[in-house]
């Protein structure tokens, strides 16, 4: 039977790492919805490559980067009205193609996947989370590797996508805590084996120790989950 896996989480939490591992292990079609941002009404490929790839001169950054990845609530209506319908439509097309092919799993990976239509019907709704400090360190490292650095981008992304991640927190059926060591991969492997065997989400352990649960509770309280 065909299964849909949707992976949500803040930037730097480990969504793509988790998704890549799951996709390889399960032989899944893997859709990273970021690739569709260039097809939104206000993003031409040139702007996408210049801004979204995080290699622009700071003077050249337009509000696009705020709307797409690091926006504030003043851009929320524009983001929802322009970006989400396009992403939704493209993901639905992927889903229809998936139903016709010979793959058993479709894996969707995106920071805002929890507020798309397919999240509602996904068989496995996976939330990847970590402490804010570790998330921002991972994001800073990624930026420096790409030759671009903005120390405020982690905090701005947290705010911009907080509602989507909070919705994922409240509706996910599998939760993974990324402590940035081998334990994270061991947990992903265990989950992938359960998915391959067709286990229900309720039978897949939520990998949060007492310490990790305390961290998540604290993050939730200060509004930065």
N, C-alpha and C positions, 0 to 999 in steps of 0.2 A: 504493500500500500504506500502511496506517495505521501510524504510528510514535508511540511514547511517549517523551517527554523528561522526565527527572527532574532537578531542579536542587537541589543541596545546598550547604551552607556555613554558617559562623557568622553570628550577628547582626552586621549592619553591613558584611559582606563584599561585598554587592552582588547577592545572589540575586534579589531582587524586580526590581531594575533590569535585570538580565540576562534574567529571565523575561519581563518586560513587553515588552522589545525583541524577543525571540524570538517571543513570542505574536503581536505586531502584525505582524511581518514574515512569519510563516508562516501567519497566519490561524488560529492554534491555539485550541482550548478551553484556557483557563488556569485551573487550580485552585490557589489559594493556601490550603493546608490550615489555616492559622491560623483561618480563618472557621469551621472545624468544632470548635474548642476549646470553644465555648459549648455543644456537644452532648455533652460528656463527662459522666459521671454526677454529678460533684461541682460542675459549673459551671452555675448558672442564668444566664440572660441578664443579669440585673441585676448579678451579680458580675462577669461577663465585661466588661460595659461599664465598670464602675467600676475594675476592676483591670487587665484586659488592655489597655485603651486607654491606660494609663499616665497617667491624670489623677486618681489618688486622693490624698487627704491621707495622708501617710506613716503616721499613727497608725492609719489604717483598713486598711492592707495586711495581708492574712492570709497564711497559708502558701501560698495558691493561686498567688500570683505566683512563689513559689519553686519550686513543683512544675512550673508550666507553662513559665516562661521563664528563671528564674534560680535553679533549685533546686540543692541540694547532693546528694551521693550518699545521704544518709539518706532522701531522697524517691524514690530511683530505683525501688524496687519498686512503690510506689504509682503512680508515673507510668506505668511499663510496664504494670501490671495494669489501670489505669483509662483512660488516655488512648489508648495505641497501638491496642488492639482496636477502639475506636470510630472512630479515624481510619482504620484499615485497612479497616473495613467500609464507611465512606463513600467512600473512594477506590476501592474495588472497584466500588461502585455507579456511580461516575462513569465508570469504565473500561467497564462493561457498556453504559452509555448512549452512550459514545463509539463503541463498535463498531457501533452502530445508526445513528449520524448520518452526515452527509456531510462531516465534517471529516477532514483527513488527519493532523493532529497533535493529541495531547493533551499538555499541558505541566503538570507537577506541581511545585510550589514549596513547600518547607517545610524548616525547620532540621533536622528529624529524618527526612526522607524516606528516608534511606539505611537505616533500620532498619524500613521498611515492606515489605510483600510486593511492591508494584509496582516497587520499586527493583531487585529481583532480575531482573525480566523486561523492564525498560525498555530501549528500543533505544539511547538516548543517556543516559548517566549523567554529568551535568555537575557538576563541583565548582568553585565560585567561591571563590577564596581571596585573602587579602591579609595584610599585616603586622598584628600585633595592635594596634600603635599607631594605624594608620589606621582599623582596624575600630572601635576604641573611640571615636575622634574622631567618626566617622560616627554612631555610636550616641548619643553625647552630644549631637550636633547635633540628631538626631531627637527626643530627649527634650525638649530645650529648646524646640523648635518646638511640641511638644505641651503645654508648660506644666508639665513635670514633670522632675525631675532627681535621679538617684541615682548618685553617682560610682562606686559599686562594682558596678553592674549588669553592666557589660561583662565584668569578671573572673568574676562569678558565673555568667553565661551560658556563658562559655567552659568552665567546669568542668562545668556541668550537662549540656552537649550535646557534650562532648569525644569521648565514645565513638562517637556517631553520626557526627560529622564525620570522626573517624579511620577509621571503616569506609568512609565515602565516599572518603576519600583512597586507601584500599587497593583499592577496587573500581570507581572511576570510570573511564570511558574517554575523557573530554574534561575537560581542566583549563584554567581561565581564571584568570589573575592580574589582580586589580583594582588598578591603580595610580592610580585616581581621576582619570584624564584621558581625552582623546579616544581614546587607543590602545585602551583597554578596549572602547569602542563599535566601533572598527574590527574588533577581534577577534571580537566578538559577531556583527557583520555577516557576516564571512567564514564563521563557523560556521553561521549561519542559511542562507547560500547553499549551503553543502555539504549541510546537512540537506535543503533543498528539492530538491536534485538527487539525493538518495538515497545520498550517499556514506556509506561505512561509518565508524564511529567511528575506526578505525585510520587512515583517510585525512584525518581532521580534525586539524590541527596542535594540539599541546598548547602553548599560548602562554605559555611560561616562558623568559625569557632566562636567561643565566648568572647574572646578579645576582639575578633573582627566584628562581631555583632555590636559590641560596644562602640567601636569606631564608627560604624554605619549609623548607629543611633545618634552619636554626637554630630556627625556630618549632617544628618537630617535636621537636627535641631537648629543648627546655625544656617540652614537654608542653602548649603553648597553641595548637596548630594549630586 
